Structures are given as C-alpha cells and as structure tokens.
C-alpha cells in the first residue's frame, strides 16, 4: 500500500489516477491550463472552428503527457479560447446533451429549463471519494434528467434556485478554495452539462492550477464530450442503468445505454475516471449487473468503481412500488460480490 498526503491508497489506484494526483500536487498543469497555452486559429464558421479544435485535440494529448508545469506561455488566442468560442455558438442552438433541443438559450430554455447558470451551493466537500477530498464541490441547479428518485430534487428540479455569479466572481472563489486546501474543483448538480460554456469561461479566469472534475450523468452529446476532451481531468460519472427501458421509466431518458456507454469510452480515453453506481432496489439483475459487466468488458478491471448504497426513496420514489424501500443489505452485498467476482481491483 502507498501512504502519502493523499491517504492510504493502493498503488494500482494511484496509477489509474496518476495525472490527477500530479496536477493536485502542482507537478504538472491541468488539462485546462495546458489548453490555455496552445495557440489556435480564431476565424471561420463553426465547421472550420471544429476542424481546428479536433486537430489540436489529436495533436496535443501526447504533448500534454510530456509537459511540466513550469515555463508555460499564453498566446492571444488559445485552444481553450477556441473551446469557449465553440461552446458559445452551441449555446445559441443547444445540443450540449443528447436531448438536442436545438433552441437558442439566450432567449428560451430547452428540456433542462436552465436559462442562466445558478450555483445552488459551493463548499469544501469532505464526503466524496477519499482521493478527492477536500473537494471544492460546486452544485448547479437544473438537470436534463427527471429521475423519480432524485436525491437532490430541490436542486435538480428548480433550475433558477441559487446564485447567478459572473464567471470572474466564481473564478475568484475557486482560487480561494484552492488556497484553502481543495484538491480539485468538482462541477456537479443537478447536472453541470447545461452550463458547459459558462464553466469553461469561468475556469479560463482562474489563476490557480487545479484538477477539473466533471461530475455528471454523462448524457452529453459528442460535441460536448469533444469540448471536455482537453478540459476535464477526471470524470466522476453516475452510471445508472443497464438498459433503456429503466432509463425511460425512471429518468425520462431515451437511448440511455447507447449514449452513456459511448461517452464512458470517450471519457476513459480523454482523461481519468471514477465511475459511481448507485444500487437501486429491485434493479440488480436489470441494471447493476449488466452495467458492471459492460464496464469490465469495455473499460477493464482496473477502472475505479464506487458501488454506492446511499439510495433513499425520496422525491416521487414512493409512487413506484419497486423503488419505495431501501436496497436490502443482501442486494448491496450481491452487487459488490458480483463486481469482486469479475475481478475489479479498484473498488471503493
């Protein structure tokens, strides 16, 4: 076992999150900080901008792996600026998530009902996974899901709840929390995806080097996933369902498995990852086991997996007979034993 300032962690887990730990220790720049040092072209229509973006996305991954924190310069227009410019254009015809509402969110809202970025709360969170704490967790109001058992329905279903902060203001708070000891900045909700353009713009205005954690249901469009590539350092994902029927019934989401499986593969290639799975009562065979098996087959047995037992029958869960109770201890043990039996080595 490896003992250091990050706690007592297995060497294999430390390896799977090695970039995250190096950024947190200022041994190397965050992906966002590195993107801000790469010169980019600032002209053309959206197709031309995407072509420029994807060129940098391909070319800079290997460069990033070889880059230290010292000696970075900042061009007039960077790869990070390019991400902001593209995100702003998407905001005018929104397809940040796979609902693809295609509305101009400057004047109307889509399915998420998010018109402006409202921060419900922000604080140094000590209850996240041990490698992440203390985590500067920023909760955004609003969500593109309508989960009947939502544990944060007071946030997710009230998109105008909280503080509407200018990017400069939130950036100063992020820097302050870093100086107070935060290991990362952790964007969550609700769901952070509707506020992607705001989040990138905010991080550009920060001064401190800090890992960016994207804490999400991962129901993003490929465009949004491409923007996160080279921005997010660690994907903290909420992998809910093993089939489309449960996703449609419990969260009002179509094509769930196709989208979320695709995005887990993209995230795994783009950065580092901790996958969360909340055990839902009576959904072991239809959801827990199939999705854990899919992870083992497609992402490998080294991936960091947190099997969570915090489900509570809140919000509208009591209206669904199969969701009206806590998961039983036997159900929790069965899911964990299934993962152990497959050979996962980084179970939390």
Protein Blocks (a to p, Z undefined) as FASTA:
>chain_A
ZZdfkopadfklmmmmmmmmmmmnopaccfklmmmmpccddedjfklmmmmmmmmmmmmm
mmmmmpcfehpacdfbdfklmmmmmmmmmmmoccfbmnlnopafklbccfkopabdcdfb
dcddfkbcfklpccdddddedifbdcfklfklmmmmmmkgcjdddfklmmmmmmmmmmno
pabdcddefjfklmmmmmmmmmmmpmbdcddddddehiacfklmmmmnopambdcdddfb
fcfklmmmmnopahklmmmmmmmmmmmmmmccdddddddehilmmmmmmmmmmmmmmnoj
kbccdddfkbccehjlmmpmklmpccdfklmmmmmmmmmmnopabbZZ
